[in-house]
Amino acid sequence: MTPSQSIVQEAAKSYTAIDAKGRRLSLRRLTALDTLRLFKAAGPVLAQNEPWLSMAGLAFSVLEIDGVPVPSPATEPQIESLIDRLGDEGLAAIADTFKDEHDTPDPKPHLGNSPGTPS
């Protein structure tokens, strides 16, 4: 598999989270283009507000809620509406899903090398 194919395959990967309300959330990682669109929707001021942007990024990753497609928000009010719809329970489930993915151990041991040194 080429590096480009790996990137495309990873970008197409979807995740599922179940929030405290029992809703099934279908998610995906944001691509560079998604991030650019998020900045555009946020506007120049909110795009520099890290706490706001973090919550918006979580909401922007939602593909479906209980099997119903969720269109990507394109404006600040649409982002806020989706965050309101998800609530604390939905946002927490999304954050936990992506956090858990990064907590998996490295399948290749470092074999005595310093971290970051190719094996």
N, C-alpha and C positions, 0 to 999 in steps of 0.2 A: 504494500500500500504506500502510495506517495505521501509526502507531507501535506500536500494540498488536499488529497482525499481524506486524510485523517482529520484535518481542520473542518472540512465540510461535514464529515460524519459526526464529529463532536458537536457542531453547531445544530445539527438536525436532531440530536438526542433530546428526548423529552423525559420529564420527571413527574412523579405523582406525589402529592402531599394530601393528607387528610387533616383538616383543622379541627379545633376543639368543638366546633359546631357540627362536625360530621360531614362537611362539604369536601368533595373530591376536587382538588385543584390540579390541573394539568399545567406544567411549567416547562420553560426552556431557558437556557442561559442566553444572556444578551450578546449579540454579535457587535462588532464595531459599528455597523450601520445602525443597529437598534440604539446603541448608545448615542450616536450622533442625532438620531431622531428624537430621543429623549431630551437631549440638550436643547434642540430646536423647540420642542413642545414646552419645555420649562421656561424658556426665555433667558435673556442674559443675566438677570439678577438671581433667579432661583437656580440656574445652572452652576452657580458658585456657592450655593447653600448646601453644604455636605449632608446635614441631617435630612433635609427635605429631599435631596437627590437620592439618598439611600433608600428612603421609603418609596419614592417614585420608581426606582429601579426594581424593587421587589414587585411592585404592582405591574410594571411593564413586562415582567417575565411570565405573566399569566396568559395561558392559551385558552383554557376552558374552566368553567366552574360547573361542576356536576354535569359534564358532558355538553354544556351550552357554550359555544364559541364566544370568546371575549375579544373584540377588536382592539388592536393596539391604540391607546389614547394618542391624540394628536395635538391636544391643547391642555393648558394648565387645568381648566375646569374638568375636563375628561379624566385627567390623572387623579384629581382630588375626588371625583365621583367614584372611581374604581377603588381608591384607598378606603373611602367610606364604606363601600360595598364589602370589601374584604374584612375590614375591621381589624382589631388587635389579633383576633384568633387566626385570621387568614395570613396576615403579615408574619406572625410568629411561625406558622407552619412553613411558609415559604423560606424564611431565614433559616430555620432548622434543617430543611431539606438540603439547601446549598451548603450549610456549615458541615453537615454530616458527610457530604461527599468529599470534602477536603480533609476530614479526619481519618480517612482510610490510610493504613500504613503503606509505605513504599514497598512494592513487591520485590524490588531488587535491593539487596543489602549493599552497603557502600564498600564492602570488601576491604576495609581498612583504609580506604581513601577518605579524604576530607569531603564533607557534603559539597556537592556541586562539581566535584572532580569526576570526569567520565570514568566508568569502570572498564 
